[in-house]
Amino acid sequence: MSVEHHEPEVSRLLAPLEAADPLTLERLHNSLAVCAEQSHALDIAYRTIDSPLGTLLLAASQRGVLRVAFSREGHDAVLQHLADHISPRILLAPARLDTAARELDEYFNQRRKAFDVPLDFSLSKGFRLNVLEHLPAIPYGRTESYTKVAEAAGNPRAVRAVGTACATNPLPLLLPCHRVVRSDGTYGGYLGGTEAKRFLLSLEGAA
C-alpha cells in the first residue's frame, strides 16, 4: 500500500487524540506508563522537579537513578543521549522517581544530609567511576580537594582526571561533586555552574 493511502488512515486514528482535552491525554499517558512499568517494557523513566537551582531532570532505570540533569545541560539533549547510549525505551513516568524527588526536596529544605535511593552507574566506568563512588564519603558540610579525592580513588597523580569525573558526573547532588574544591579553597568548575556550587556549599554550611 502506498504512503498516500496510509496518511488518511493515520490521520483518522489520531483525530480523537488531537481533539481530546489535556486531562484525558494525561490519563492516557499515565495508563501507558503504568502498563509499560508493569510489563517491564520501560527501561528508563524520567520526570522533572522544581528546585532552588531551577528545573532538574531525573531519570531512572529499573536498577536505580541513572541521571540528574540541570536545565543548562538541555534536557532534550540529555534524554536523547540516554536513548542513544542506554535504551530507546524511555518514557515520562514520574512514579518511579517519587522517592528521589522527595529526598531531593528534603535535601534542599535542609531536612536530609545523605541520600538512600539506589543508583545506576551505567554511564560511568574506570577511574571516573572510582571517583564517583568515593564522593558520598565526603561528609555533608565538608569539602575535599581534587588531590585528596585522587588519592582516595586510587591514583594520587590523576588530579585532572578527578576534575573531569566531577565535571561529567551523571548524578550531581546525589553524588556530591560540589564538595570537591581546589587545594587553595576556590570552588573550581561545576556542571550546574559556579553559582549553583556556591549555593550548595552555602546550604550545607561549607562555604
C-alpha positions in Angstrom: 0.0 0.0 0.0 1.4 3.4 -0.9 2.3 6.1 1.6 -0.6 8.2 0.2 -3.1 5.5 1.3 -1.6 5.3 4.8 -1.7 9.0 5.6 -5.5 9.4 5.7 -5.9 6.3 7.8 -3.3 7.5 10.3 -4.9 10.9 10.5 -8.3 9.3 11.1 -6.9 7.2 14.0 -5.1 10.2 15.6 -8.1 12.6 15.3 -9.7 11.6 18.6 -6.5 12.1 20.4 -5.9 15.5 18.9 -9.4 16.5 20.0 -9.0 15.2 23.5 -8.7 17.6 26.4 -5.4 17.8 28.3 -6.8 15.9 31.3 -7.8 13.0 29.1 -4.4 12.9 27.4 -2.7 13.0 30.8 -4.8 10.0 31.9 -4.0 8.1 28.8 -0.3 8.8 29.2 -0.4 7.7 32.9 -2.1 4.5 31.9 0.6 3.9 29.3 3.3 4.5 31.8 1.7 2.1 34.3 1.3 -0.6 31.6 4.9 -0.2 30.5 6.2 -0.4 34.0 4.1 -3.5 34.9 5.2 -5.3 31.7 8.9 -4.4 32.3 8.9 -2.7 28.9 10.1 0.6 30.4 13.9 0.8 30.6 14.2 4.4 31.5 11.6 6.5 33.4 12.0 10.3 33.7 10.4 13.3 35.3 11.3 16.9 36.2 11.2 18.7 39.5 11.4 22.3 40.6 14.4 23.2 42.8 16.3 26.3 44.0 18.7 25.5 41.1 16.0 25.5 38.5 14.2 22.6 36.9 16.0 19.3 37.3 15.6 16.3 35.1 15.6 12.9 36.9 15.9 9.6 35.0 16.0 6.1 36.4 16.5 2.6 35.1 14.9 -0.4 36.8 18.2 -0.6 38.9 18.1 3.0 40.2 18.6 6.7 39.4 20.6 7.0 36.3 20.8 10.7 35.7 20.2 14.1 37.3 20.5 17.0 34.9 20.4 20.7 35.2 18.4 22.9 32.8 21.7 24.4 31.4 22.6 20.9 30.0 19.5 20.8 27.8 17.0 18.2 29.0 16.1 17.1 25.5 19.7 16.5 24.7 20.2 14.5 27.9 17.2 12.3 27.1 18.5 11.8 23.6 21.8 10.7 25.0 20.1 8.3 27.3 18.1 6.9 24.4 21.2 6.5 22.3 23.5 5.0 24.9 21.3 3.2 27.3 17.9 2.4 25.7 15.3 4.0 23.4 12.5 2.6 25.7 12.2 5.8 27.6 9.1 7.5 28.9 7.8 10.2 31.1 6.8 8.1 34.1 7.1 10.1 37.4 6.2 7.4 39.8 9.5 5.5 39.6 11.2 8.7 40.7 8.9 9.7 43.6 11.4 8.7 46.2 14.3 10.5 44.6 12.2 13.6 44.1 11.1 13.5 47.8 14.7 13.1 49.0 16.0 15.9 46.9 13.2 18.2 48.3 14.2 17.2 51.8 17.8 18.0 51.0 17.0 21.4 49.6 14.9 22.1 52.7 17.8 21.0 55.0 16.0 18.0 56.3 18.3 15.4 54.7 22.1 15.1 54.6 22.5 11.8 52.7 20.5 10.0 50.0 19.2 6.5 50.2 17.9 5.9 46.7 19.5 3.2 44.7 21.8 4.4 41.9 22.6 3.1 38.4 26.3 3.7 37.5 25.9 2.6 33.8 27.1 6.0 32.5 30.4 5.8 34.3 33.4 3.4 34.3 37.1 3.1 35.1 38.7 5.8 37.2 35.8 8.1 36.8 33.6 5.5 38.5 36.2 5.2 41.3 35.9 9.0 41.9 32.1 8.9 41.9 31.9 6.0 44.3 34.1 8.0 46.7 32.0 11.2 46.7 29.3 10.1 49.2 32.2 9.6 51.7 32.8 13.3 51.8 30.6 14.4 54.8 27.8 16.9 54.5 29.1 20.4 55.1 32.7 19.4 54.4 34.9 19.7 51.3 37.9 17.7 49.9 40.5 18.9 47.4 40.8 17.3 44.0 44.2 16.0 45.1 42.7 14.2 48.1 39.9 12.7 46.0 42.5 11.4 43.6 44.3 9.7 46.4 41.1 8.2 47.7 40.2 7.0 44.2 43.5 5.1 43.9 45.6 7.4 41.7 47.2 10.4 43.5 48.6 11.8 40.2 45.2 11.8 38.5 44.1 15.3 39.8 42.9 16.4 36.3 41.0 13.2 35.9 39.2 13.9 39.1 38.2 17.3 37.7 36.9 15.5 34.6 35.0 13.0 36.6 33.3 15.7 38.6 32.6 17.8 35.5 30.9 14.8 33.8 29.2 13.4 36.9 25.8 12.0 35.7 24.4 12.1 39.2 25.1 15.5 40.7 23.6 16.2 44.1 23.1 12.5 44.8 26.8 12.1 44.3 28.1 15.4 45.9 30.8 16.5 43.5 30.0 20.1 44.6 32.0 19.2 47.8 35.2 18.8 45.7 37.2 22.1 45.6 40.7 23.2 44.6 43.6 23.0 47.0 43.6 26.7 47.5 39.9 26.6 48.6 38.4 28.1 45.5 35.4 26.4 44.0 36.6 25.0 40.7 34.1 24.1 38.0 30.7 22.5 38.4 28.2 21.0 35.9 25.5 23.2 37.3 27.6 26.3 37.2 29.7 28.2 39.8 26.7 29.9 41.3 25.0 26.5 41.8 28.1 25.2 43.5 28.3 28.2 45.8 24.6 27.8 46.7 25.0 24.1 47.6 28.1 24.7 49.8 26.3 27.6 51.5 23.2 25.4 52.0 25.4 22.8 53.7 27.3 25.4 55.7 30.6 24.6 54.0 31.1 27.9 52.2 
